[in-house]
Amino acid sequence: MNLGTSLIAVVFFVGLAAIVVAQRLEIRSAGYRVGKAEKELLKLDEEIRVLRARKAQAEDPRNLWKKVQELGLPLVPPEFKEEPEKPGAKGTPRPASRDAKPAQARKQG
């Protein structure tokens, strides 16, 4: 072997070693990122669990009743509540349901 071939071989093997080291560093870096993402996922799962517990507690009728009493709000059942009429809607007939089409639209299509 002459000097030129030996130098080319050394450069080639050093290049291969550099590629292997770079890949290992990238794998390690990716592992750190995955670990960090998993840690954040666990943190967010715990936060979701806490928020769901708070929501369930807030929606509990006993807690709602206590809050209404604390605030001194009058509680009127929905069946006794009267809806105010909208201005200009006195002469307009209302459809029987939300899904009902107006009479004109039913005739055409």
Secondary structure, 3 states (H helix, E strand, C coil): CCHHHHHHHHHHHHHHHHHHHHHHHHHHHHHHHHHHHHHHHHHHHHHHHHHHHHHHHHHCHHHHHHHHHHHCCCCCCHHHCCCCCCCCCCCCCCCCCCCCCCHHHHHHC
